[in-house]
Amino acid sequence: MARSRLFRSLIVFCLVAAPLSVAAAVPASAAPLTSGGVVNFGCANSGKLHCLGKAIRSPKGNGPLLNATPVGYGPAEIQAAYNLGGLHSNGKTVAIVDAQDAPTAEADLAKFRAARGLSPCTTANGCFKKVNQNGAASPLPAPDYGWAEEISLDLDAVSATCPDCKILLVEADSPDTDPLMTAVDTAAATPGVVAISNSYGGTEDSTILAADAHLNHPGIAVTASSGDSGYGVSWPASSPYVTAVGGTTLKKSASTSRGWTETTWKGSGSGCSTLEAKPSWQHDTACAKRTVADVSAVADPATGLGVYDTYNSCGSSSFCDLLLSLGLAQGADGWVQVGGTSLSSPVIASVYALAGNSVTSGSYPYAHTGGLNDVTSGSNGSCGGTYLCTAGPGYDGPTGLGTPNGTSGF
């Protein structure tokens, strides 16, 4: 089939940062971990596909840097940075679409929420549900260490942004277009779902135009990661039926009235589609077709979210932590600091859920720019210095129209 070309080229943006040792709680003001280097931390996908996971490099070897205590932002920081404190979704559901199974997803989510002071979100209380791509509780796909990290990232990002949101995890059989789009359709058909986050992407080819129909769900916000490799366009972020989500570096700043500053994260994807038509709600002039991104949120792993994940290939021990830090074992064993547009996509999906509006594709923020923080500095690569790769006042490719300032822009 022609679509197989997209299968081979699809790249998952599951940026995963360094595994941390388990701790009893995470201070709301935990400082993000920073480092001068990163190491890839990829998903194993049977040789067909791969993710571009990146972790802060360990001085012990070519693996992620381990920490005795959790680091990274938590719910307090995400909500403060985006003016979301005290807001509620009243039980609306955010769907997460990923590939493969995360066997420890619910248990790890429970640990994250307890440590962050959030109420339980479980199958038993109706807050959490995990299904396969057809909406059934079984059989679930084969597990994968890298995708399990991606899933933990997504679940914890929703919890941090919208603590009272219900969460539906839909696991596709594999990271190929047909299974993932089946999972999106399943999510959209589930009562109560108001937003669907997709933290994956790949190169454009002619097959994406037929696949676009699976992303067209009027009334439901469908978000997609713009990419983690800098300037360049990926799909499904380039689909006119989604909100394409770019990434920022988010830092506390006592010298600003907001208390935070944001600049373009250099890994954020952006650019001009070669295939997708320009939607009616986009009016930038240097791209005749669909421009990526629409909006953005925190994505830099150095200012990322603290996440809990324990699915790995070596168990739970100090020796396992050593193997992980050396890059000789897969997965994580406790708290990790994550980033990438795999983080920004579920954050934005959760803001849509808090807003509670019925939306059509990515159009809503374009008519409500007053509810966004304009990001005006930074670049994600070379494009001749235009707005397609360089942030500036108003719309630009790497950060779109900006980041959430409350929910009025969504």
Backbone torsions as a table, in degrees:
resi	resn	phi	psi	omega
1	MET	NA	149.1	179.6
2	ALA	-63.2	-30.8	-176.0
3	ARG	-66.3	-18.4	-179.6
4	SER	-60.0	-25.9	177.3
5	ARG	-61.3	-38.6	178.0
6	LEU	-70.5	-36.0	177.6
7	PHE	-55.2	-44.6	-175.2
8	ARG	-72.5	-25.9	-174.2
9	SER	-97.6	-11.4	-176.9
10	LEU	-60.4	133.2	-179.2
11	ILE	-124.1	132.4	-177.3
12	VAL	-93.3	134.3	-178.9
13	PHE	-97.6	67.4	176.8
14	CYS	-103.3	78.0	177.7
15	LEU	-71.1	116.8	-176.4
16	VAL	-119.5	132.3	-178.5
17	ALA	-100.1	-165.4	-165.7
18	ALA	-70.6	133.5	171.8
19	PRO	-61.8	142.6	179.6
20	LEU	-121.7	154.9	175.1
21	SER	-68.3	151.3	-176.6
22	VAL	-68.6	137.2	175.6
23	ALA	-130.2	161.7	-173.9
24	ALA	-74.6	-30.7	-177.2
25	ALA	-156.1	162.0	179.6
26	VAL	-118.3	117.7	177.0
27	PRO	-60.6	142.2	-179.8
28	ALA	-60.5	-27.1	-176.4
29	SER	-100.8	19.5	-179.7
30	ALA	-54.6	130.3	-177.5
31	ALA	-77.7	139.9	176.9
32	PRO	-63.1	147.2	175.8
33	LEU	-78.9	133.5	176.7
34	THR	-124.4	155.8	-177.7
35	SER	-160.1	160.0	179.3
36	GLY	-85.0	-2.7	-177.5
37	GLY	-150.4	160.5	177.5
38	VAL	-131.2	164.2	177.5
39	VAL	-135.6	140.3	178.3
40	ASN	-63.8	143.4	-178.4
41	PHE	-137.9	73.1	-164.7
42	GLY	-84.0	160.2	173.9
43	CYS	-84.1	137.2	175.2
44	ALA	-85.5	118.2	-173.5
45	ASN	-132.4	46.0	172.2
46	SER	58.4	24.8	176.7
47	GLY	79.8	-12.0	-179.3
48	LYS	-79.0	-39.2	-171.2
49	LEU	-140.4	164.6	175.5
50	HIS	-151.8	157.5	174.9
51	CYS	-104.3	165.7	-179.5
52	LEU	-110.1	57.5	179.1
53	GLY	-67.8	139.8	178.8
54	LYS	-133.2	134.7	177.5
55	ALA	-125.6	153.7	173.4
56	ILE	-66.5	130.1	-170.3
57	ARG	-71.7	138.0	175.8
58	SER	-81.9	140.2	174.3
59	PRO	-69.0	-11.3	-179.4
60	LYS	-78.4	-22.8	-177.2
61	GLY	172.2	-158.2	-175.1
62	ASN	-91.1	50.1	179.5
63	GLY	-137.1	-178.3	-177.6
64	PRO	-74.4	151.2	178.8
65	LEU	-77.1	122.4	178.9
66	LEU	-89.6	151.2	-179.3
67	ASN	-135.2	144.4	-178.8
68	ALA	-74.0	-25.6	179.6
69	THR	-129.0	154.8	-179.1
70	PRO	-63.5	147.6	175.8
71	VAL	-132.1	170.5	177.1
72	GLY	100.9	166.2	178.3
73	TYR	-74.2	157.6	175.9
74	GLY	-128.4	-167.0	-179.4
75	PRO	-55.5	-39.4	-177.9
76	ALA	-60.4	-43.2	-178.4
77	GLU	-71.4	-44.4	-179.7
78	ILE	-60.7	-45.2	-178.1
79	GLN	-69.7	-37.1	178.2
80	ALA	-68.2	-43.7	-177.1
81	ALA	-62.5	-33.7	-174.6
82	TYR	-111.1	17.2	172.5
83	ASN	57.5	46.8	-176.5
84	LEU	-112.1	1.6	-176.3
85	GLY	-59.7	134.7	177.6
86	GLY	79.9	0.9	-179.7
87	LEU	-88.5	152.3	-177.7
88	HIS	-136.7	148.7	176.9
89	SER	-94.1	-11.0	-175.6
90	ASN	58.8	41.8	172.1
91	GLY	82.0	18.4	175.7
92	LYS	-69.5	158.5	-174.2
93	THR	-108.9	130.0	169.7
94	VAL	-102.5	126.9	177.7
95	ALA	-96.5	138.2	175.7
96	ILE	-112.1	123.3	177.0
97	VAL	-107.7	119.5	177.3
98	ASP	-140.1	173.8	177.4
99	ALA	-106.7	156.4	177.1
100	GLN	67.2	174.9	-176.9
101	ASP	-106.6	145.6	169.9
102	ALA	-111.5	98.4	-174.2
103	PRO	-60.6	-29.0	-176.5
104	THR	-101.1	16.6	-172.2
105	ALA	-57.1	-50.5	-175.8
106	GLU	-69.2	-41.2	178.9
107	ALA	-64.7	-40.7	179.3
108	ASP	-68.4	-37.5	176.5
109	LEU	-62.0	-40.2	178.8
110	ALA	-61.1	-42.1	178.9
111	LYS	-64.4	-44.2	179.2
112	PHE	-59.3	-49.8	-174.5
113	ARG	-67.5	-38.9	178.4
114	ALA	-64.5	-43.6	-179.3
115	ALA	-67.5	-29.5	-178.9
116	ARG	-91.9	3.5	177.6
117	GLY	76.2	23.9	179.0
118	LEU	-99.1	152.7	178.8
119	SER	-68.2	155.0	-178.2
120	PRO	-60.8	145.0	174.4
121	CYS	-129.5	96.9	-170.1
122	THR	-129.5	166.2	172.4
123	THR	-61.4	-40.3	-175.8
124	ALA	-63.5	-37.9	-178.7
125	ASN	-93.8	5.1	174.8
126	GLY	83.0	4.4	-178.5
127	CYS	-83.5	-34.5	-175.3
128	PHE	-118.9	140.6	176.7
129	LYS	-146.1	134.1	177.0
130	LYS	-119.4	127.7	-178.4
131	VAL	-136.9	165.4	173.9
132	ASN	-83.2	-177.3	-173.5
133	GLN	-64.8	-17.1	178.6
134	ASN	-98.9	2.7	176.4
135	GLY	91.1	8.0	-179.3
136	ALA	-99.6	153.0	-179.7
137	ALA	-71.0	-21.0	177.7
138	SER	-156.8	157.9	-4.6
139	PRO	-76.5	147.3	176.5
140	LEU	-90.4	158.6	179.5
141	PRO	-64.8	169.5	173.9
142	ALA	-63.8	142.7	179.4
143	PRO	-74.1	159.0	178.4
144	ASP	-150.2	132.9	-175.3
145	TYR	-63.8	-44.9	-179.0
146	GLY	-66.4	-44.3	178.2
147	TRP	-65.9	-31.0	176.6
148	ALA	-62.9	-38.4	175.4
149	GLU	-64.7	-42.5	176.9
150	GLU	-59.8	-43.7	-179.1
151	ILE	-64.5	-43.9	177.1
152	SER	-59.7	-43.0	176.6
153	LEU	-55.0	-50.9	-175.6
154	ASP	-64.1	-46.0	-178.7
155	LEU	-63.6	-42.2	-178.4
156	ASP	-72.5	-32.6	177.2
157	ALA	-65.1	-41.7	175.8
158	VAL	-62.5	-45.7	-179.2
159	SER	-61.1	-40.2	-178.8
160	ALA	-68.3	-36.4	-175.1
161	THR	-85.8	-40.7	-176.6
162	CYS	-135.0	81.1	-173.3
163	PRO	-59.3	-27.2	-178.8
164	ASP	-96.5	5.0	174.8
165	CYS	-69.2	140.4	166.6
166	LYS	-77.8	156.0	-176.4
167	ILE	-128.0	126.4	172.8
168	LEU	-110.5	118.5	176.1
169	LEU	-101.1	116.9	178.8
170	VAL	-109.7	116.9	-175.1
171	GLU	-103.0	115.5	177.8
172	ALA	-76.2	153.6	-177.7
173	ASP	-62.1	-31.9	-179.0
174	SER	-158.6	164.3	179.0
175	PRO	-84.2	54.1	174.9
176	ASP	-113.8	163.1	-172.7
177	THR	-62.3	-49.9	-176.8
178	ASP	-58.6	-50.6	178.6
179	PRO	-61.6	-41.7	-179.3
180	LEU	-66.0	-39.8	178.6
181	MET	-70.7	-32.8	172.3
182	THR	-61.0	-41.3	178.8
183	ALA	-64.7	-38.9	177.0
184	VAL	-62.3	-44.6	178.7
185	ASP	-62.4	-39.2	177.5
186	THR	-62.8	-44.1	178.5
187	ALA	-60.9	-44.9	-177.5
188	ALA	-65.4	-29.1	-178.6
189	ALA	-84.2	-4.2	-177.8
190	THR	-84.9	122.9	-179.8
191	PRO	-56.3	138.0	177.7
192	GLY	94.6	-16.1	-179.4
193	VAL	-74.6	124.6	179.3
194	VAL	-115.4	-12.9	180.0
195	ALA	-150.4	145.3	-179.3
196	ILE	-131.0	123.0	179.9
197	SER	-103.2	136.2	-179.9
198	ASN	-127.2	106.0	-176.7
199	SER	-101.0	56.5	-179.5
200	TYR	-153.7	166.3	178.9
201	GLY	-176.8	172.3	179.9
202	GLY	-164.1	177.5	-177.2
203	THR	-67.4	150.9	178.4
204	GLU	-76.9	140.2	163.5
205	ASP	-150.0	-179.4	-170.8
206	SER	-63.1	-19.5	-177.7
207	THR	-72.5	-19.7	-175.2
208	ILE	-68.3	-26.6	-177.0
209	LEU	-64.1	-37.5	176.2
210	ALA	-72.1	-35.0	-178.7
211	ALA	-72.5	-21.2	-178.4
212	ASP	-54.8	-32.4	-176.6
213	ALA	-58.0	-28.7	-179.4
214	HIS	-72.9	-12.6	179.6
215	LEU	-100.5	-2.5	-175.9
216	ASN	-93.0	94.4	-178.3
217	HIS	-132.7	81.9	-178.2
218	PRO	-53.6	136.5	-178.4
219	GLY	94.8	-15.9	179.6
220	ILE	-115.9	132.3	176.8
221	ALA	-80.9	120.2	177.1
222	VAL	-110.1	116.9	-179.5
223	THR	-107.7	152.6	179.8
224	ALA	-144.6	138.1	178.0
225	SER	-64.5	136.5	-176.9
226	SER	-80.8	-16.0	-179.6
227	GLY	127.2	160.4	-175.8
228	ASP	-123.6	12.6	-175.9
229	SER	-114.8	19.9	179.9
230	GLY	82.0	-158.3	-173.1
231	TYR	-54.9	130.3	-177.4
232	GLY	145.0	150.6	-173.9
233	VAL	-102.0	140.1	174.0
234	SER	-130.3	160.2	175.4
235	TRP	-113.2	140.7	18.8
236	PRO	-88.7	4.2	178.7
237	ALA	-59.0	-29.4	-179.0
238	SER	-81.6	-6.0	177.9
239	SER	-64.8	139.3	177.7
240	PRO	-72.3	-4.8	-177.7
241	TYR	-97.2	2.4	-178.1
242	VAL	-120.2	164.9	164.8
243	THR	-92.6	111.6	179.5
244	ALA	-80.5	125.4	-171.7
245	VAL	-111.8	116.2	175.7
246	GLY	-88.4	-170.0	-173.3
247	GLY	-134.6	152.3	179.8
248	THR	-129.3	164.6	165.3
249	THR	-98.2	120.5	-172.9
250	LEU	-111.9	120.1	-178.4
251	LYS	-131.0	145.1	173.0
252	LYS	-68.4	145.7	-179.0
253	SER	-149.7	109.4	179.6
254	ALA	-71.1	-15.4	-175.4
255	SER	-88.1	-1.8	179.7
256	THR	-113.7	151.0	-179.8
257	SER	-64.4	-31.1	177.8
258	ARG	-71.4	-31.6	-175.9
259	GLY	89.4	3.1	-178.2
260	TRP	-145.5	153.6	169.9
261	THR	-126.0	149.4	176.2
262	GLU	-134.7	138.1	173.6
263	THR	-130.4	166.6	177.3
264	THR	-59.8	130.6	168.6
265	TRP	-78.6	131.2	-172.8
266	LYS	-64.3	-19.5	179.0
267	GLY	-87.1	-9.3	-176.6
268	SER	-59.7	131.2	177.5
269	GLY	-77.5	149.0	176.3
270	SER	-166.6	170.2	175.4
271	GLY	141.1	-166.3	-175.6
272	CYS	-113.4	121.6	179.3
273	SER	-62.6	146.6	174.8
274	THR	-93.3	-10.3	-172.8
275	LEU	-126.4	-38.5	-172.6
276	GLU	-79.1	132.8	178.8
277	ALA	-66.2	151.8	179.1
278	LYS	-74.1	126.3	177.7
279	PRO	-69.7	157.0	-174.5
280	SER	-64.0	-23.2	-176.1
281	TRP	-88.6	-1.9	174.6
282	GLN	-101.3	134.7	-175.0
283	HIS	-132.1	14.7	177.3
284	ASP	-67.5	152.6	-165.1
285	THR	-100.7	-18.3	-174.3
286	ALA	-89.8	0.3	-179.6
287	CYS	-133.4	117.5	-178.3
288	ALA	-78.7	-16.8	179.5
289	LYS	-112.8	-163.1	-176.5
290	ARG	-63.8	129.4	177.8
291	THR	-103.5	139.5	177.7
292	VAL	-115.8	130.8	16.2
293	ALA	-112.2	-175.3	177.3
294	ASP	-101.4	-48.8	177.8
295	VAL	-140.2	-175.6	-178.7
296	SER	-154.8	172.7	174.8
297	ALA	-160.7	177.5	-177.4
298	VAL	-54.7	133.9	-179.9
299	ALA	-145.1	-17.5	-178.8
300	ASP	-64.1	122.4	178.6
301	PRO	-57.7	-28.0	179.7
302	ALA	-71.2	-16.2	174.1
303	THR	-125.9	38.5	-169.8
304	GLY	-89.3	-173.3	-176.4
305	LEU	-92.2	138.2	172.4
306	GLY	-79.5	123.0	-172.6
307	VAL	-126.6	152.0	179.7
308	TYR	-112.5	126.1	-179.4
309	ASP	-151.6	132.7	-177.1
310	THR	-124.2	7.6	-178.2
311	TYR	-84.1	114.0	-177.8
312	ASN	-149.0	177.9	-174.1
313	SER	-97.0	5.3	-174.6
314	CYS	-134.7	2.8	177.5
315	GLY	91.5	-154.7	-177.4
316	SER	-129.9	103.5	-178.4
317	SER	-167.4	166.8	176.3
318	SER	-65.1	-32.3	178.1
319	PHE	-67.7	-39.6	176.0
320	CYS	-61.3	-43.3	178.0
321	ASP	-59.5	-38.2	177.7
322	LEU	-63.8	-44.8	178.7
323	LEU	-60.8	-41.0	178.2
324	LEU	-63.2	-43.1	-178.4
325	SER	-67.3	-27.5	178.0
326	LEU	-84.7	-8.2	-176.6
327	GLY	78.9	20.7	-177.9
328	LEU	-101.7	2.3	175.9
329	ALA	-138.0	160.2	-176.6
330	GLN	-110.2	149.8	175.8
331	GLY	97.2	-154.8	-178.2
332	ALA	-141.5	168.6	-178.5
333	ASP	-144.0	64.9	178.2
334	GLY	126.1	-135.7	-176.0
335	TRP	-82.7	136.2	177.9
336	VAL	-131.5	153.5	174.0
337	GLN	-105.8	123.7	-171.3
338	VAL	-120.3	161.0	176.0
339	GLY	-156.4	-160.7	-176.8
340	GLY	93.7	166.8	176.8
341	THR	-70.3	-4.4	166.2
342	SER	-64.5	-24.0	174.2
343	LEU	-85.3	-45.2	-174.7
344	SER	-67.1	-32.0	-179.3
345	SER	-63.2	-51.8	177.9
346	PRO	-67.7	-27.7	174.5
347	VAL	-61.2	-48.4	-179.1
348	ILE	-67.2	-39.5	176.2
349	ALA	-57.7	-38.8	-179.6
350	SER	-70.6	-34.3	175.7
351	VAL	-65.2	-40.1	174.1
352	TYR	-57.4	-42.0	179.8
353	ALA	-64.5	-40.5	177.0
354	LEU	-64.2	-36.8	-179.5
355	ALA	-68.8	-41.0	175.3
356	GLY	75.8	18.3	179.6
357	ASN	-88.5	151.0	171.4
358	SER	-83.7	118.5	-172.1
359	VAL	-116.9	156.3	176.1
360	THR	-115.8	111.6	180.0
361	SER	52.2	-136.4	-178.4
362	GLY	-102.4	20.6	-168.9
363	SER	-75.1	-30.4	-168.3
364	TYR	-56.9	-48.1	-178.8
365	PRO	-60.1	-29.0	-178.4
366	TYR	-66.7	-25.1	178.6
367	ALA	-97.2	0.7	-175.8
368	HIS	-141.0	51.4	-175.0
369	THR	-68.9	-16.5	177.8
370	GLY	-65.5	-16.5	178.9
371	GLY	-95.7	23.3	-176.9
372	LEU	-130.3	147.5	171.6
373	ASN	-87.8	116.0	-179.8
374	ASP	-73.0	126.9	176.9
375	VAL	-99.1	121.1	-166.7
376	THR	-118.1	4.7	-178.5
377	SER	-140.5	155.6	177.6
378	GLY	106.0	160.5	-178.6
379	SER	-142.1	155.9	178.0
380	ASN	-117.2	15.9	179.1
381	GLY	151.0	-161.7	-176.1
382	SER	-110.7	125.4	176.3
383	CYS	-146.1	28.8	-177.7
384	GLY	81.3	15.3	176.3
385	GLY	80.4	9.9	-178.6
386	THR	-83.1	173.5	-179.9
387	TYR	-63.7	-14.0	-179.1
388	LEU	-66.2	-23.7	178.5
389	CYS	-130.9	0.9	-175.7
390	THR	-129.8	126.6	-179.8
391	ALA	-72.4	148.7	176.9
392	GLY	-163.9	178.4	179.2
393	PRO	-56.6	135.9	-178.4
394	GLY	81.6	-151.7	-175.5
395	TYR	-72.8	140.3	169.6
396	ASP	-149.9	161.4	-175.6
397	GLY	-64.7	-51.7	-173.8
398	PRO	-63.3	-34.6	-176.7
399	THR	-119.7	1.9	179.2
400	GLY	63.4	-136.0	179.4
401	LEU	-82.6	-11.6	179.5
402	GLY	130.9	-164.3	-176.5
403	THR	-114.1	163.6	-175.5
404	PRO	-63.4	136.6	167.5
405	ASN	-123.7	82.1	-167.1
406	GLY	78.8	-156.2	-175.1
407	THR	-114.1	1.0	-173.2
408	SER	-68.8	-17.3	177.4
409	GLY	-85.9	2.6	-174.5
410	PHE	-132.5	NA	NA
